[in-house]
């Protein structure tokens, strides 16, 4: 979906809207060193035309040429792009839902998440023009990026957001119906409405790439800032310049396309914060994995996702320093944010990444073992190593994670 540019400099966040010729005013920092970098006319085809007064423009342009940054580097020619929405590709070679998910990932994309009626219309139009579907069990449907594998009837997107909150929730008549008690994956009907479908059913599918026309300059701006502004001492983990894309919410564009990593504006007193990593809390009242995931969301975080050995060590220390887990016979293991519900033995985080891609896949001794063919949710031992645990039926403590809080956050309406 249409991103904003967000520039975070030493704990201050500056937002730049998606329209052209936007000059933001940075709250409380009239002479901000960030202004030269973001005081640009972000034209889709010539981002640095106009506003040539900026002292950083020549450096940014040079860096962009050096890096070869252009839309051609990040756009795929086989995707259909819609301004303000993003790129979509309709795959006519049928696949199961999980196979489709992996194909999209291999293209640097994800199974489509419908965030507006306009996006549903775009996908419906692609469906109409798609032609024959090869190997499909039902050419009226195509897989997209949601499911209720965590809990029957609780539909979430592939990055863990409630489907009801992402901007589009129009179902085909009579759906969802969980036909045969076996429809736990998401699909789209040829007219654009949502439908639940058997995950193992081979049908066409739709992949999505975000609208990147206005964020291709991020790398160049980062390098230009680092090279030009002497005040900045860039620290890649904590104190330097961080450029991220976040959603610009409008009437037709209400949720992001798998954009994560936004910083919280303040710390929680009940979390332990680790420099350069984030905040963590071991909940000692045992519950199920599904309930644990919801509790973490209610606290503004998510079930912990381990991205490095350093983070595993930090979480292990939080575990050992916490009070004793109650309501469970398992005191040395706790739920965290991964599972293999999509396919047995294929572990992914709640954000949809493989453990390897996330950065950490070290397992506890003799794990994973899928004991009793009933361990499909992720856990961590108090030594920091991973373990597979039952999603239901047995209760465990759990560890929530929130991003590292920033001291000051200034937001500017676009």
VENVEN-V115078 format. One record per residue. N is the residue number from 1. RES is the residue in one small letter. SS is DSSP state (H for helix, E for strand, L for the rest). PHI is phi in radians with two decimals (999 if undefined). PSI is psi in degrees with one decimal (* if undefined). Layout:
n = (N & N)
res = (RES & RES)
ss = (SS & SS)
phi = (PHI & PHI)
psi = (PSI & PSI)
This chain:
n = (1 & 2 & 3 & 4 & 5 & 6 & 7 & 8 & 9 & 10 & 11 & 12 & 13 & 14 & 15 & 16 & 17 & 18 & 19 & 20 & 21 & 22 & 23 & 24 & 25 & 26 & 27 & 28 & 29 & 30 & 31 & 32 & 33 & 34 & 35 & 36 & 37 & 38 & 39 & 40 & 41 & 42 & 43 & 44 & 45 & 46 & 47 & 48 & 49 & 50 & 51 & 52 & 53 & 54 & 55 & 56 & 57 & 58 & 59 & 60 & 61 & 62 & 63 & 64 & 65 & 66 & 67 & 68 & 69 & 70 & 71 & 72 & 73 & 74 & 75 & 76 & 77 & 78 & 79 & 80 & 81 & 82 & 83 & 84 & 85 & 86 & 87 & 88 & 89 & 90 & 91 & 92 & 93 & 94 & 95 & 96 & 97 & 98 & 99 & 100 & 101 & 102 & 103 & 104 & 105 & 106 & 107 & 108 & 109 & 110 & 111 & 112 & 113 & 114 & 115 & 116 & 117 & 118 & 119 & 120 & 121 & 122 & 123 & 124 & 125 & 126 & 127 & 128 & 129 & 130 & 131 & 132 & 133 & 134 & 135 & 136 & 137 & 138 & 139 & 140 & 141 & 142 & 143 & 144 & 145 & 146 & 147 & 148 & 149 & 150 & 151 & 152 & 153 & 154 & 155 & 156 & 157 & 158 & 159 & 160 & 161 & 162 & 163 & 164 & 165 & 166 & 167 & 168 & 169 & 170 & 171 & 172 & 173 & 174 & 175 & 176 & 177 & 178 & 179 & 180 & 181 & 182 & 183 & 184 & 185 & 186 & 187 & 188 & 189 & 190 & 191 & 192 & 193 & 194 & 195 & 196 & 197 & 198 & 199 & 200 & 201 & 202 & 203 & 204 & 205 & 206 & 207 & 208 & 209 & 210 & 211 & 212 & 213 & 214 & 215 & 216 & 217 & 218 & 219 & 220 & 221 & 222 & 223 & 224 & 225 & 226 & 227 & 228 & 229 & 230 & 231 & 232 & 233 & 234 & 235 & 236 & 237 & 238 & 239 & 240 & 241 & 242 & 243 & 244 & 245 & 246 & 247 & 248 & 249 & 250 & 251 & 252 & 253 & 254 & 255 & 256 & 257 & 258 & 259 & 260 & 261 & 262 & 263 & 264 & 265 & 266 & 267 & 268 & 269 & 270 & 271 & 272 & 273 & 274 & 275 & 276 & 277 & 278 & 279 & 280 & 281 & 282 & 283 & 284 & 285 & 286 & 287 & 288 & 289 & 290 & 291 & 292 & 293 & 294 & 295 & 296 & 297 & 298 & 299 & 300 & 301 & 302 & 303 & 304 & 305 & 306 & 307 & 308 & 309 & 310 & 311 & 312 & 313 & 314 & 315 & 316 & 317 & 318 & 319 & 320 & 321 & 322 & 323 & 324 & 325 & 326 & 327 & 328 & 329 & 330 & 331 & 332 & 333 & 334 & 335 & 336 & 337 & 338 & 339 & 340 & 341 & 342 & 343 & 344 & 345 & 346 & 347 & 348 & 349 & 350 & 351 & 352 & 353 & 354 & 355 & 356 & 357 & 358 & 359 & 360 & 361 & 362 & 363 & 364 & 365 & 366 & 367 & 368 & 369 & 370 & 371 & 372 & 373 & 374 & 375 & 376 & 377 & 378 & 379 & 380 & 381 & 382 & 383 & 384 & 385 & 386 & 387 & 388 & 389 & 390 & 391 & 392 & 393 & 394 & 395 & 396 & 397 & 398 & 399 & 400 & 401 & 402 & 403 & 404 & 405 & 406 & 407 & 408 & 409 & 410 & 411 & 412 & 413 & 414)
res = (x & x & x & x & x & x & x & x & x & x & x & x & x & x & x & x & x & x & x & x & x & x & x & x & x & x & x & x & x & x & x & x & x & x & x & x & x & x & x & x & x & x & x & x & x & x & x & x & x & x & x & x & x & x & x & x & x & x & x & x & x & x & x & x & x & x & x & x & x & x & x & x & x & x & x & x & x & x & x & x & x & x & x & x & x & x & x & x & x & x & x & x & x & x & x & x & x & x & x & x & x & x & x & x & x & x & x & x & x & x & x & x & x & x & x & x & x & x & x & x & x & x & x & x & x & x & x & x & x & x & x & x & x & x & x & x & x & x & x & x & x & x & x & x & x & x & x & x & x & x & x & x & x & x & x & x & x & x & x & x & x & x & x & x & x & x & x & x & x & x & x & x & x & x & x & x & x & x & x & x & x & x & x & x & x & x & x & x & x & x & x & x & x & x & x & x & x & x & x & x & x & x & x & x & x & x & x & x & x & x & x & x & x & x & x & x & x & x & x & x & x & x & x & x & x & x & x & x & x & x & x & x & x & x & x & x & x & x & x & x & x & x & x & x & x & x & x & x & x & x & x & x & x & x & x & x & x & x & x & x & x & x & x & x & x & x & x & x & x & x & x & x & x & x & x & x & x & x & x & x & x & x & x & x & x & x & x & x & x & x & x & x & x & x & x & x & x & x & x & x & x & x & x & x & x & x & x & x & x & x & x & x & x & x & x & x & x & x & x & x & x & x & x & x & x & x & x & x & x & x & x & x & x & x & x & x & x & x & x & x & x & x & x & x & x & x & x & x & x & x & x & x & x & x & x & x & x & x & x & x & x & x & x & x & x & x & x & x & x & x & x & x & x & x & x & x & x & x & x & x & x & x & x & x & x & x & x & x & x & x & x & x & x & x & x & x & x & x & x & x & x & x & x & x & x & x & x & x & x & x & x & x & x & x)
ss = (L & E & E & E & E & E & E & E & E & L & L & E & E & E & E & E & L & L & L & L & L & L & L & L & L & L & L & L & L & L & L & L & L & L & H & H & H & H & L & L & L & L & L & L & L & L & L & L & L & L & L & L & L & L & L & L & H & H & H & H & H & H & H & H & H & H & H & L & L & L & H & H & H & H & L & L & L & L & L & E & E & E & L & L & L & E & E & E & E & E & E & E & E & E & E & L & H & H & H & H & H & H & H & H & H & H & L & L & L & E & E & L & L & L & L & L & H & H & H & H & H & H & H & H & H & H & H & H & L & L & L & L & L & E & L & L & L & L & L & L & E & E & E & E & E & E & E & L & L & L & L & L & L & L & L & E & E & L & L & L & L & E & H & H & H & L & L & L & L & L & E & L & L & L & L & L & L & L & H & H & H & L & L & L & E & E & E & E & E & L & L & L & L & E & E & E & E & L & L & L & L & L & E & E & E & E & E & E & E & L & E & L & L & L & L & L & L & H & H & H & H & H & H & H & H & H & H & H & L & L & L & L & L & L & L & L & L & L & L & L & E & E & E & E & E & E & E & L & L & E & L & L & E & L & L & L & L & L & L & L & L & L & L & L & L & L & L & L & L & L & L & E & E & E & L & L & L & E & E & E & E & E & E & E & E & E & E & L & H & H & H & H & H & H & H & H & H & H & L & L & L & E & E & L & L & L & L & L & H & H & H & H & H & H & H & H & H & H & H & H & H & L & L & L & L & E & L & L & L & L & L & L & E & E & E & E & E & E & E & L & L & L & L & L & L & L & L & E & E & L & L & L & L & E & H & H & H & H & L & L & L & L & E & L & L & L & L & L & L & L & H & H & H & L & L & L & E & E & E & E & E & L & L & L & L & E & E & E & E & L & L & L & L & L & L & E & E & E & E & E & E & E & L & L & L & L & L & L & L & L & L & L & L & L)
phi = (999 & -1.17 & -1.59 & -1.57 & -1.58 & -2.14 & -1.92 & -1.94 & -2.14 & 0.83 & 1.48 & -1.90 & -1.89 & -2.11 & -1.82 & -2.15 & -1.23 & -1.51 & -1.35 & -1.49 & 0.96 & -1.80 & -1.97 & -1.33 & -1.84 & -1.54 & -1.07 & 1.23 & -2.66 & -1.06 & -1.84 & -0.95 & -1.22 & -1.37 & -1.02 & -1.01 & -1.36 & -1.84 & -1.44 & -2.25 & -1.67 & -1.56 & -1.21 & -1.09 & -1.76 & -2.34 & -1.00 & -1.90 & -1.26 & 1.42 & 0.86 & -1.35 & -1.30 & -1.11 & -1.22 & -1.61 & -0.99 & -1.04 & -1.16 & -1.09 & -1.07 & -1.10 & -1.11 & -1.12 & -1.17 & -1.02 & -1.44 & 1.18 & -1.27 & -2.78 & -1.07 & -1.15 & -1.33 & -2.09 & -1.61 & -1.81 & -1.25 & -1.62 & -1.85 & -1.71 & -1.76 & -2.12 & -0.94 & 1.40 & -2.13 & 2.35 & -1.91 & -2.33 & -2.31 & -1.67 & -1.53 & -1.57 & -1.44 & -1.13 & -2.67 & -1.24 & -1.06 & -1.21 & -1.05 & -1.08 & -0.99 & -1.26 & -1.09 & -1.04 & -1.07 & -1.15 & -1.68 & 1.31 & -2.13 & -2.58 & -0.95 & -1.02 & -2.02 & -1.51 & -1.87 & -2.87 & -1.07 & -1.11 & -1.18 & -1.06 & -1.14 & -1.05 & -1.16 & -1.05 & -1.15 & -1.10 & -1.05 & -1.04 & -1.60 & -1.26 & 1.37 & -1.11 & -1.80 & -1.69 & 1.37 & -1.40 & -1.48 & -2.85 & -1.36 & -1.54 & -2.32 & -2.48 & -1.14 & -2.39 & -1.61 & -2.61 & -2.89 & -2.26 & -1.24 & -1.25 & -2.67 & -0.95 & 1.50 & -1.78 & -1.44 & -2.29 & -1.33 & -1.19 & -1.84 & 1.58 & -1.52 & -1.07 & -1.05 & -1.22 & -1.89 & -1.61 & 2.06 & -2.56 & -2.54 & -1.77 & -1.69 & -1.07 & -0.89 & 1.44 & -2.00 & -1.35 & -2.23 & 0.81 & -0.96 & 1.19 & 0.92 & -2.52 & -1.99 & -2.08 & -2.07 & -1.72 & -2.57 & -2.13 & -1.33 & -1.04 & -1.64 & 1.81 & -1.45 & -1.44 & -2.73 & -1.62 & -2.56 & -1.09 & -1.05 & -1.51 & -1.36 & -1.50 & -2.45 & -1.10 & -2.71 & -2.12 & -1.76 & -2.39 & -2.07 & -1.19 & -1.31 & -1.87 & -1.04 & -1.90 & -2.11 & -1.21 & -1.62 & -1.01 & -1.05 & -1.16 & -1.11 & -1.03 & -1.16 & -1.13 & -1.09 & -1.11 & -1.44 & -1.77 & -1.59 & -1.16 & -1.18 & -1.45 & -1.83 & -1.30 & -2.05 & -1.12 & -1.73 & -2.39 & -1.72 & -1.45 & -1.57 & -2.13 & -1.93 & -2.38 & -1.82 & -2.30 & -1.32 & -1.64 & -1.55 & -2.24 & -1.05 & -1.86 & -2.63 & -1.92 & -2.65 & -1.42 & -1.76 & 0.91 & -1.79 & -2.28 & 1.58 & -1.29 & -1.56 & -1.39 & -1.44 & -2.66 & -1.47 & -1.73 & -1.18 & -1.62 & -1.93 & -1.71 & -1.70 & -2.02 & -0.93 & 1.46 & -2.10 & 2.70 & -1.99 & -2.39 & -2.52 & -1.56 & -1.41 & -1.61 & -1.50 & -1.15 & -2.73 & -1.46 & -1.09 & -1.08 & -1.16 & -1.06 & -1.04 & -1.20 & -1.11 & -1.07 & -1.10 & -1.09 & -1.57 & 1.46 & -2.26 & -2.74 & -0.92 & -0.99 & -2.04 & -1.57 & -1.95 & -2.91 & -1.09 & -1.06 & -1.22 & -1.05 & -1.13 & -1.12 & -1.13 & -1.04 & -1.19 & -1.05 & -1.01 & -1.21 & -1.47 & -1.39 & -1.22 & -1.17 & -1.18 & -2.02 & 1.42 & -2.58 & -1.52 & -1.96 & -1.70 & -1.95 & -2.30 & -2.52 & -1.18 & -2.39 & -1.61 & -2.62 & -2.89 & -2.25 & -1.25 & -1.26 & -2.76 & -0.96 & 1.49 & -1.88 & -1.51 & -2.33 & -1.36 & -1.17 & -1.59 & 1.65 & -1.58 & -1.15 & -1.05 & -1.08 & -1.17 & -1.17 & 2.03 & -2.65 & -2.54 & -1.60 & -1.81 & -1.16 & -0.90 & 1.09 & -2.06 & -1.38 & -2.25 & 0.80 & -0.96 & 1.04 & 0.92 & -2.46 & -2.04 & -2.09 & -2.05 & -1.60 & -2.48 & -2.37 & -1.39 & -1.17 & -1.57 & 1.60 & -1.63 & -1.42 & -2.65 & -1.65 & -2.32 & -1.23 & -1.20 & -2.37 & 1.57 & -2.23 & -1.83 & -2.42 & -1.15 & -2.70 & -2.06 & -1.71 & -2.31 & -2.17 & -1.11 & -1.06 & -1.31 & -1.74 & -1.17 & -2.38 & -2.26 & -1.97 & -1.93 & -2.15 & -1.18 & -1.66)
psi = (174.5 & 117.7 & 155.2 & 156.4 & 133.8 & 123.6 & 119.9 & 115.4 & 113.0 & 51.0 & 1.7 & 133.0 & 128.1 & 127.2 & 139.6 & 123.0 & 174.2 & -12.9 & 167.3 & 163.3 & 43.2 & 123.9 & 106.9 & 152.9 & 122.7 & 115.5 & 128.3 & 16.3 & 69.3 & -29.9 & 26.7 & 137.0 & -11.2 & -26.1 & -43.8 & -31.0 & -32.3 & -5.4 & 68.7 & 160.5 & 110.1 & 68.4 & 141.4 & -34.0 & -29.8 & 79.3 & -27.4 & 13.4 & 141.2 & 164.5 & 46.6 & 6.3 & -17.9 & 132.0 & -17.1 & -13.0 & -48.8 & -41.9 & -41.7 & -44.8 & -42.2 & -44.8 & -39.1 & -40.8 & -40.3 & -43.4 & -10.0 & 28.6 & 122.6 & 169.5 & -26.3 & -22.6 & -24.5 & -14.7 & 146.7 & 137.8 & -17.3 & 7.9 & 149.1 & 118.5 & 136.5 & 120.8 & 133.7 & -4.0 & -52.5 & -166.4 & 141.5 & 146.7 & 127.9 & 111.0 & 118.9 & -12.8 & 114.5 & 150.4 & 162.8 & 168.5 & -44.1 & -39.0 & -42.8 & -42.6 & -43.0 & -34.0 & -45.4 & -43.6 & -38.3 & -19.5 & 8.4 & 19.5 & -164.5 & 159.3 & 135.0 & 139.4 & 120.9 & 116.4 & -1.2 & 162.6 & -34.4 & -41.8 & -38.0 & -38.7 & -41.2 & -46.4 & -39.4 & -39.3 & -40.2 & -38.8 & -47.0 & -36.6 & 2.7 & -25.4 & -162.1 & 144.9 & 129.1 & 120.8 & 11.6 & 142.0 & -14.6 & 105.4 & 6.4 & -7.5 & 156.3 & 140.2 & 140.8 & -176.1 & 62.9 & 168.1 & 170.9 & 40.7 & -24.5 & -45.6 & 128.1 & 126.5 & -7.5 & 91.3 & 129.2 & 154.3 & 171.3 & -12.8 & 17.5 & 6.1 & 146.3 & 130.6 & -30.8 & -12.0 & -2.5 & -2.1 & -12.5 & 126.1 & 44.7 & 114.5 & 151.8 & 148.4 & 131.6 & 0.2 & 155.8 & 146.7 & -2.1 & 50.8 & 129.3 & 16.6 & 36.1 & 23.2 & 95.2 & 6.6 & 164.3 & 146.6 & 171.0 & 136.4 & 157.7 & -20.1 & 1.7 & -6.7 & 160.8 & 157.7 & 145.0 & 147.4 & 155.3 & 125.2 & -29.5 & -2.9 & 129.0 & 114.5 & 174.9 & 172.1 & 161.4 & 124.6 & 156.8 & 139.4 & 143.1 & 163.7 & 104.8 & 10.4 & -25.4 & 7.5 & 11.0 & -13.4 & 1.9 & -49.6 & -41.1 & -40.9 & -41.6 & -49.1 & -38.0 & -41.3 & -46.1 & -35.4 & -30.1 & -39.3 & 103.2 & -22.0 & -24.5 & 123.4 & 99.4 & 123.1 & 114.5 & -19.4 & -30.8 & -57.3 & -5.1 & -157.2 & 128.2 & 123.5 & 125.7 & 158.7 & 133.3 & 162.3 & 140.8 & 112.1 & 119.3 & -177.9 & -33.4 & 9.5 & 87.2 & -0.8 & 158.2 & 164.1 & 87.3 & 44.6 & 124.6 & 177.6 & 14.8 & 146.1 & 145.4 & 150.0 & -16.7 & 158.8 & 155.8 & 136.1 & -23.8 & 7.7 & 149.9 & 120.5 & 134.0 & 123.6 & 126.2 & -3.5 & -62.4 & -163.1 & 144.8 & 148.0 & 127.0 & 114.1 & 121.0 & -9.8 & 110.2 & 147.2 & -172.9 & 165.3 & -42.5 & -45.6 & -38.2 & -42.3 & -42.3 & -38.7 & -42.7 & -41.3 & -40.2 & -26.3 & 7.1 & 15.2 & -147.2 & 162.1 & 135.6 & 137.1 & 121.6 & 122.7 & -1.3 & 165.5 & -38.8 & -40.2 & -39.1 & -41.1 & -40.7 & -44.6 & -38.9 & -40.4 & -40.6 & -42.5 & -50.0 & -27.9 & -12.9 & 166.6 & 168.1 & 137.6 & 136.6 & 152.8 & 15.0 & 147.2 & 0.1 & 100.6 & -9.1 & 6.8 & 148.4 & 150.0 & 143.6 & -174.4 & 64.9 & 169.1 & 171.7 & 40.4 & -23.8 & -41.0 & 131.5 & 126.4 & -3.3 & 93.4 & 132.1 & 154.2 & 170.7 & -11.9 & -2.3 & 2.7 & 149.1 & 156.6 & -38.3 & -45.0 & -34.7 & -26.8 & -0.6 & 123.7 & 40.7 & 124.3 & 153.1 & 160.7 & 130.1 & 23.0 & 153.9 & 152.0 & -4.1 & 53.0 & 129.8 & 24.6 & 38.0 & 19.8 & 94.6 & 4.4 & 159.4 & 145.1 & 172.0 & 136.4 & 159.3 & -7.3 & 2.3 & -1.3 & 153.5 & 158.8 & 147.0 & 138.5 & 158.8 & 135.1 & -33.3 & 167.7 & -32.6 & 143.3 & 141.8 & 157.8 & 173.6 & 156.8 & 122.2 & 155.4 & 138.0 & 150.3 & 159.4 & 128.0 & 145.8 & 151.3 & -40.9 & 136.6 & 120.8 & 120.8 & 143.9 & 123.1 & 135.0 & *)
